[in-house]
Amino acid sequence: MTDSRTTDQDSTILEEPLSDPISKAIAQPGHGPAGRQRIVIVGGGFGGLACAQALGNGEAEVTVIDRRNHNLFQPLLYQVATAALSPADIAEPIRRTLGRFENIRVMLAEVTGIDTLRRLVKTEEGISVPYDTLVIAIGSVYNYFGHDEWRDLAPGLKTIHEARQIRQRLLTAFERAELAEDPEEKKALLTCVVIGGGPTGVEMAGAIAELGRFMITHDFRALASDHFSVILVEAGPRILAQFPEKLTDYARQTLEKAGVTVRTGEAIEAIAADHVVIAGRTLRTGCVVWGAGVKASPAARWLGVEPGPGGRLPVEANLAVKGVDHVYALGDTALGQGEDGKALPALAQVAKQQGHHLGRELRRIGRGPDQVRAFHFHNRGNTAVIGRNSAIFDFGRWTLKGRLAWFLWALVHVYLLVNFEKKLLVSIQWLWRYLTRQRGARIIDEEALGLEVDRNGQPAATRTQLQPF
């Protein structure tokens, strides 16, 4: 490594006009001890955090940039959407997670571009952050296949806001159905459509079915079970296509026993506020959830490279972005290959292993001229939960299904939570929920019900006509 105060590269960096005090402070030569490598990590998800933690209290100056101030355990967002968990149970401020590492700085900012010549990360806030090594781990977004106007009508499960939005719509639909006098209106409001037969769609459909049965049995006097229906729509020939067929058959049978109607080989053609069109047929609905596919975030556009399938960045075996010096990619953003020559799946375990590997390698080569070594993925199994006491696991050579798979699924997800506090809280809530079948987070914001509130936040008047959502 060289002294950052004297290299030609850093002289080029400083030619970038930096007008605000924060930018000047970040880009100031000698900001840290002379010769310390500057590593910038964009994204505070599984991969980004694992990389940062592996670099913690090391010799490099590390900056983590994320547009959100918290890391989020996305595999359990569906439980927030179905009132099984609260957002705080699966999210934690990034500053708290990384606060014990003195060499790591956290920035709340929206990245808008990357200058690979000057090695600058540009943000919407006007701050330009210089780097010696850049790690991109920004994850993925839902792919609406050219129909971005559907995003507000059929939210996915990538953020806390989306999970709350789905929960709000589900709970509000039940309240509106309770007041409706027409049985057909009740059925329309209590028809929930989940689009996409991957793990997210399957888990969401099963959770909604469980929530609906519970609320109709315990909470709503004017509703009956025949008013409620959950429809899972998959354009492909079968759900959970990445799993062995015997497991997908089991999953379909389990969902159908729980009251979910599974429709495969049918595509969504239109979505409106109160209905969807599936294979030419219009179906009235009170809530639509999207889980039909993802695409990578705009990292390829930032770097000016040709993206691979799904918009992901093609990377070398050592996670370096092909054709771009000093830039690495992790997780859903990266298009890496396993030892079988197939693309690595967009799973949390892949991102976490990649982040840990790259962080250790960058820490190691910071002490010498070595190169980052190749990453090798160790498959811990692919899993999906279908409902209470029911899940599937695919370990490659062998599979598991049923109650034991469900128990193993719970253990794996608790283990992956960010800290002991979250692990304990979620474990206690799951145990209580399993024993009592209660749902604790069934709160509707007053605005969704059309309630006027006074200055103290208390309802000032109640309207009999609930507002559409």
N, C-alpha and C positions, 0 to 999 in steps of 0.2 A: 504493500500500500504506500501511497505517497502523501506528503503533507498537503492538506486541502487548501492551504493558503497560497501555494505557489504553482500548482499545476495549470497547464493550458486549458484543461477541461473546465476547471472551476472559473477560470477567467472568462470563458465563454458563457457560463451560467450567469455570471454577474452582469453580462450585457443585457439580460432581460430586464426591462423597466419594471421596477417594483416600487410602487408609490406609497403603499400603506405601511405603517410601522410594523405590523405583524409579519408581513412578507419580508421586510428588510431584516428583521430579527432572525427569521428562519434561514434566510439565504446568506447571512453574514459569514464570511470566512472565519474559521476558528471558533465557530459557535460552540463546538465541543473541543475536547483535547485534540491536539494536532495529530493528523493521520488516522483518526477514527472513521471507519466506514459508515456511510449514511445509507440506511436501508429504509425504504418507504413501503409500507404494506397498505394497499387499498382494499378495504373490506374487512369487517370484524365478525365474519361468520365462523364456521367450523375451521376452515383452512387458514384464514387470516389469524385467528386467535391462537391456533396451535403453533403456527410459525412464530408469532410474537412471543409466546410463552417459552418456546425453545431458545429464543434469543435473549430472554430476560436476564438482566444483570450481567450481560456479557460486555464485550469491548466495543461493539457497534452502537451507533446512535440510531434508534428505531423510532419511526413515526408511523402511527396507525391512523388512517383516514377512513371515516365512515359517515354516511349521510344520516345515520341514526346514532343515538347516543348509547344504544344497548345492543347486546348480542341476544339472539333469539333462537330458541330450540324449535325450529320449524316442524319437525316430525310430530310434535304434540299440539300444534296450532288448532287442529281439528277439535281437540278437547276443549279449547277456549271457545271455539265457535259453537259447540254443543253444550256449553255451560257445565262441563265437568271440572275445569280448572279456570283459575283467574290468570290474566296476562302476567302478573308479577311472579307466578309460579314457574314460568318458563323463560323469563327474560331477566337480564341483569345489566346494569350500566357497564359499559366497556371500561370506564375509568376504575371501577371497583375491581373488575377482573384482573386488570393489568397494573393496578396502583402500587403493588409491592415491588415492581421492577423500576429501579431508578433511571435506567437508560431508555425507557420507553415513554414517548409523548403521544397523547391521543388528541386528534383533531376532529371536530364535528364540522364536516364540510361536504359539499357535493362536487365530485370530480367531473370536469367537463372536457378534459383533453390531456394529452401527454405529448410533450416535445421531446422526442427521443434523441435529437441532435444535442440539445442543451441539457438533456436529462432533467426535465422539469415536469412536475405534476401540476396541472392548472385546475383551479377550482372556481365555482360559481361566485364565491365570495371575493374573488380577485386576488387570492393568495396563491403564489407559485412556490411549490416545495421542491427543492433540488434533491436528487438522489444519486448515489453511486450504484445501488442495486434496487430494482423495483419489483415488487411482488403484487400481482393482481389476483384478487380472490373475491370478486364482487357477486358471485353466485349467478342466479338465473331469474327470469321473469316468466310469467305465463304467456303462452303463445295463443292468441285468439285468431290465428290464421287469416289475417287480413280484415278482421271484424273488430277493431279496437273499440267501436261504439258499444260492444257488448260488455265491456269491462265493468261499467257501473251497474249494469243490470244483472250480471252474473260474476260477482267477485270471486277471486281465487283464494288461496291460503298461503300467502307469502309474508304478510305483515300483520301486526296486532290490529291495525285499523280494519283490515279486511275480515279478520276473525270476529271482531266486535260487530262489524256490519252484518255479517251472516247471522250471528247470534241475535242481533236486534230484529232482523227480518223474520227469523224463525219464531221468536217469542211473540212478536207483534202479530204475526199471522194467527197464532193460537188465540190471542186476545180478540182479534177481529172476528174470528170464527165463532167464538163463544157468544158474541152479540148478534151474529147473523141468524135470521129466522129461516131462510131458504136452505134446505139440505144440500142443494147443488152448490150454493155459494160456500157453505162450510167445506165441502169436498174440494172445491177449487182453491180455497185459501190454505187448506191442509195438504195440498199436493206439493211435494218437494222434489225437484229435479236436480240430480247430480250428474254433471257432464264429464265423462272421462272414466274409463275403467282401470286406471292404474292404481297403485297403492293409496294415493290420496283420495281418489274417488270412492274406492271400496271402503276405506276406513270412515270416510265422511258419511256415506250412505248407511253403514251399520250403526254409527253413533246417532244419526238423526232418527233412525227407526227406534233405537232404544230410548232416546229422549222423548219421542212422541208417545210411545206406549206408556211411559212413566207418567207424563203430565196428564194424559187423558184419563188414566186410572185414578190418579191421586188429586188432581188440582182443578179439573174443569168438569162442571156438572152438566153442561149442555152439549158436550161432545161425546161421540162414540167411536169405537175403533174403526168402524167402516167408513168414517169420514176422512181418515188419515191414510196417506199413501206416500211411499218413497220410490222414485223411479231412477234407476242408474242407467245411463245411456252411454254406449261405447260404439264408435264407428267401426272398429275392427271386429274380427270374428269371435274373439273371446276376451274376457276381462283378465287383468294381470298377465299380459302376454309374455312378460319376461320370466315368469315362473313356469315350472313343468306343468304339463296339462293336467295331471292328476291332482295337483294342488289347486289349480284354477277351477276345476270341476267341483272340488270340495268347497271352495270359497263361494261359488255360485249357489250351490245347494244350501249352504249355511245362510247366505243372505236371503234367499227365497223363503226359508223357514222363518226368518225374522220379519218377513212381510215386505221385503224389498223386491220390486219388479225389475228384473235385469233385462235390458233390451240391447242386444248386440247386433252388429251389422247395420246399424241405423245412425245417421248423422243428423246433427242439429242444423237446421236451415235458417232459422230466425229466432230472435229473442226479443221480447217486448216486456213492458212493465208487469203485465199480468198473464202472459202466456208464452209458450215456446212452440215452434213448429219442428216436428221430428218426422223425417221421411214423408213429408207432405201432409202430415196430420197435425192439427192445432190442439194443444193441450193447455188448459188454464192451470196456473200455478201460483202459489203464494211466495215461493222462494226458489231461486236458482243458484247453484254453486258450480263454479268452473274448476275442473282439474284435468283438462284434456291434453295437456302438453306444455312443455317449457321451451324457452329459447334463452341463449346466453345474453347477458347484458352487453352494452355497446363497447366492449373493450377492443374488438377488432377495428372499429371505426376510429377509436382514439389512437391506435398504433398505426393505422393506415395499411393494414395487412388484410389478405383475403381470408375470411373466416371459413371454418370447416362446417360440417353438418351441425345444424342447430345453432349456428352463429358462434360456436366455440373456437377458441384459439388453438391451432395446432402447436403441439409442444414436442420437444425432444424427450428422450428417455429420462433426462435429468430435470425435466419440467421447464426448461428454458424455451421461451417462445421462438419458434422457427423464424429465422431471418431478422431478429431484433436483438441487439446486444444488450446485456445487463438487465433483461426483463424476464421474469418467470410468471407462470400462471398456475393456479390451483383450483381444485374442486370443479363445480359446474362450468366455470369459465374456461377450463382447459380441456382440450381434446387429446388425451393421452391414450396409449395402447397398453393393454395387459400382455402377459407373456403368451397368451393364446392368439395375439394379433388383433383382438377385438377392442373396440373403444371401451375405456373404463366407464362404468355407470356413474350417473350423477347422484351419488349417495353420500350421506354424511360421513360414513367410515372412510370413503376414498379421500374426501377433502381433509379430514383430520389426519390421516396417515401421511398424505402429501405435505401438509403444513408442518408436521412434526419432523419429517425427513428433511425438508428444505431448510427449516430453521436450524437444525443441528449441523447441516452441511455448510450453511453460510457462516455459522459460528466457528466451525472447524477451519474453513479456508481463510477466515479473517486473520488467522495466525500464520498463514503461509501462502505459497503460490498455487496450491492444489485447486483442482476443478470440482464442481459439484458432481457427485456420483449419481448413477442411475437410480431411479425410484422403482421399487418392487412392491406391488400391491399384495397384501395378505388378506384374502377374502374371509371375513368373519361370518358370512352368511347374509342372505337377503330375506327380509321379513315383511309381513303385512298383517295387521290385526283386522279381523272381520267383525268381531263383537265380543260380548261377554263370554269368557271361557273359550274363545275360538280365535286362532291365529294360524299362520303358516310360516314355515322357515325353509329356505332352500340353501343347503350348504354345498351344493355342487354334486358331490358323490352320494349324498343321502339327504333326505328331507324329513320334516317333522310337521305335524298338524294337530289341531285340537287344543285341549286344556294345557298340556305340557308346553306346547309352542307358545300359547298365550302367556304362560308364566315366564318363559324365557324371554319373550318380547318385552315384558314389563321390566325384567332385570336389566336387559340391555339398555333400554331407554332411560332408566334411572341412573345407570352407570354413566351414560353419555351427558347427563346434565352437568352444568358448569361447575357447581361447587356442592359441598356437603349440605349446606342449608337447603338448597333446592331439592337435592336428593331426598332429604328427610321430609320436607313439606309435601312433596308429591307422593311419596310412599305412604304417608299417613292419610292423605286425602283419598288415594286409591283404595287403601284398606277400608276406610270408613264408607266410601261409596260402594265397595264390593259387599260389605256387610249390610248396609241399609238401603242401597240403590238410590240414595238421595243425590240431587244435583244442587250444588251450592251457589253457582254464579248466575242465577236467572234474573238479572237486573236489566230493565229496559229504561233507556234515557227518556226523560219526560217529553223531549221534542218529538220523539218517534210516535208518541201517543197523542200529539196535538194538544198538550196541556200548557196552559199559561202559568208561568211561575212568577212569584213576587220577588222583591229584591233579596230576600233571604233564601231564595231557591225553593220555596214551598209552593205546592200547587195552589193557584189562586182561583181557578175555575176548571171544571171538568166538562168536556164536550162529549155528548153521546155519540157523535159521528166521528169515528177515528179517521185520521188522515192517512191517505195512501202512502206507501213507502216505496 
